[in-house]
Amino acid sequence: MTNKQFIKEFVKRLPTDNDKKYFQNLFYEDNVLYSYGYHYPLCLNLNGDFIVNSDKYGSATLKQKFYVVQVLNELNKNFILLNTKDIKLLLERNIAKLNEVEKILILSKLGDNHYKK
């Protein structure tokens, strides 16, 4: 398995799958993909739409982020870019429990950062 294949596995999962899996320096827990630890949430699955971390970290994490965006584009998934601070605020609110109205409000407030395939 490669990092890209692991990321593709994460993207294809149902966001309600409550599990944890590790591969090299990546792991996912529930609906969040992390790079090197809980300090850097790389990607969140928001009921089939995705939030990708926009912050720069290191060269390995940058490559992982490239794979995330590549996989999301290949699978025609909607995603937005958001910084680590804002992602952590969403995680504190327990993003998995957001209702559809809250999800729409989040996506609409992000404007230019929202990418659709």
One Martini backbone bead per residue (centre of mass of N, CA, C, O) as a GRO file, in nm:
protein
  117
    1MET     BB    1   0.100   0.034   0.017
    2THR     BB    2   0.018   0.371  -0.018
    3ASN     BB    3  -0.057   0.682   0.057
    4LYS     BB    4  -0.270   0.716  -0.165
    5GLN     BB    5  -0.431   0.458  -0.097
    6PHE     BB    6  -0.499   0.537   0.193
    7ILE     BB    7  -0.651   0.795   0.119
    8LYS     BB    8  -0.862   0.658  -0.058
    9GLU     BB    9  -0.982   0.490   0.168
   10PHE     BB   10  -1.078   0.729   0.336
   11VAL     BB   11  -1.264   0.865   0.121
   12LYS     BB   12  -1.451   0.596   0.076
   13ARG     BB   13  -1.555   0.612   0.337
   14LEU     BB   14  -1.767   0.625   0.583
   15PRO     BB   15  -1.826   0.874   0.820
   16THR     BB   16  -1.953   0.646   1.029
   17ASP     BB   17  -1.694   0.508   1.063
   18ASN     BB   18  -1.566   0.364   1.368
   19ASP     BB   19  -1.224   0.406   1.327
   20LYS     BB   20  -0.874   0.287   1.324
   21LYS     BB   21  -0.586   0.374   1.111
   22TYR     BB   22  -0.257   0.278   0.999
   23PHE     BB   23   0.008   0.456   0.793
   24GLN     BB   24   0.277   0.533   0.883
   25ASN     BB   25   0.219   0.892   0.904
   26LEU     BB   26  -0.075   0.790   0.892
   27PHE     BB   27  -0.419   0.856   1.015
   28TYR     BB   28  -0.742   0.735   1.108
   29GLU     BB   29  -1.033   0.886   1.279
   30ASP     BB   30  -1.307   0.838   1.167
   31ASN     BB   31  -1.333   1.164   0.996
   32VAL     BB   32  -1.003   1.176   1.032
   33LEU     BB   33  -0.700   1.287   0.887
   34TYR     BB   34  -0.364   1.230   0.982
   35SER     BB   35  -0.038   1.393   1.035
   36TYR     BB   36   0.179   1.273   1.278
   37GLY     BB   37  -0.090   1.363   1.434
   38TYR     BB   38  -0.320   1.561   1.613
   39HIS     BB   39  -0.187   1.844   1.524
   40TYR     BB   40  -0.257   1.735   1.202
   41PRO     BB   41  -0.525   1.786   1.026
   42LEU     BB   42  -0.569   1.700   0.689
   43CYS     BB   43  -0.869   1.556   0.685
   44LEU     BB   44  -1.226   1.591   0.636
   45ASN     BB   45  -1.540   1.426   0.673
   46LEU     BB   46  -1.846   1.593   0.556
   47ASN     BB   47  -2.066   1.404   0.443
   48GLY     BB   48  -1.880   1.391   0.151
   49ASP     BB   49  -1.730   1.631   0.231
   50PHE     BB   50  -1.426   1.832   0.232
   51ILE     BB   51  -1.144   1.910   0.450
   52VAL     BB   52  -0.845   2.090   0.389
   53ASN     BB   53  -0.541   2.161   0.482
   54SER     BB   54  -0.362   2.481   0.428
   55ASP     BB   55  -0.119   2.432   0.588
   56LYS     BB   56   0.208   2.449   0.638
   57TYR     BB   57   0.488   2.229   0.723
   58GLY     BB   58   0.614   1.989   0.543
   59SER     BB   59   0.721   1.796   0.287
   60ALA     BB   60   0.555   1.541   0.357
   61THR     BB   61   0.282   1.685   0.408
   62LEU     BB   62   0.262   1.815   0.131
   63LYS     BB   63   0.245   1.547  -0.022
   64GLN     BB   64  -0.010   1.446   0.117
   65LYS     BB   65  -0.189   1.683   0.026
   66PHE     BB   66  -0.162   1.627  -0.272
   67TYR     BB   67  -0.302   1.349  -0.259
   68VAL     BB   68  -0.570   1.442  -0.153
   69VAL     BB   69  -0.645   1.629  -0.389
   70GLN     BB   70  -0.615   1.418  -0.610
   71VAL     BB   71  -0.830   1.219  -0.506
   72LEU     BB   72  -1.069   1.414  -0.496
   73ASN     BB   73  -1.062   1.471  -0.800
   74GLU     BB   74  -1.084   1.176  -0.907
   75LEU     BB   75  -1.370   1.145  -0.723
   76ASN     BB   76  -1.544   1.404  -0.731
   77LYS     BB   77  -1.492   1.593  -0.479
   78ASN     BB   78  -1.574   1.805  -0.240
   79PHE     BB   79  -1.377   2.102  -0.133
   80ILE     BB   80  -1.194   2.263   0.128
   81LEU     BB   81  -0.998   2.520   0.265
   82LEU     BB   82  -0.831   2.502   0.590
   83ASN     BB   83  -0.711   2.581   0.879
   84THR     BB   84  -0.609   2.445   1.169
   85LYS     BB   85  -0.765   2.618   1.368
   86ASP     BB   86  -1.049   2.575   1.236
   87ILE     BB   87  -1.050   2.269   1.246
   88LYS     BB   88  -1.030   2.246   1.556
   89LEU     BB   89  -1.297   2.389   1.610
   90LEU     BB   90  -1.472   2.177   1.466
   91LEU     BB   91  -1.382   1.936   1.642
   92GLU     BB   92  -1.490   2.052   1.910
   93ARG     BB   93  -1.795   2.038   1.783
   94ASN     BB   94  -1.834   1.781   1.637
   95ILE     BB   95  -1.865   1.740   1.311
   96ALA     BB   96  -2.038   1.472   1.291
   97LYS     BB   97  -2.300   1.643   1.427
   98LEU     BB   98  -2.371   1.802   1.197
   99ASN     BB   99  -2.596   1.959   1.032
  100GLU     BB  100  -2.702   2.063   0.728
  101VAL     BB  101  -2.713   2.366   0.794
  102GLU     BB  102  -2.430   2.395   0.912
  103LYS     BB  103  -2.280   2.298   0.663
  104ILE     BB  104  -2.378   2.521   0.469
  105LEU     BB  105  -2.265   2.759   0.631
  106ILE     BB  106  -1.971   2.683   0.616
  107LEU     BB  107  -1.944   2.671   0.305
  108SER     BB  108  -2.051   2.967   0.247
  109LYS     BB  109  -1.824   3.125   0.420
  110LEU     BB  110  -1.569   3.029   0.229
  111GLY     BB  111  -1.605   3.065  -0.070
  112ASP     BB  112  -1.306   3.066  -0.239
  113ASN     BB  113  -1.237   2.778  -0.085
  114HIS     BB  114  -1.441   2.641  -0.280
  115TYR     BB  115  -1.440   2.323  -0.434
  116LYS     BB  116  -1.545   2.198  -0.754
  117LYS     BB  117  -1.607   1.923  -0.987
   0.00000   0.00000   0.00000
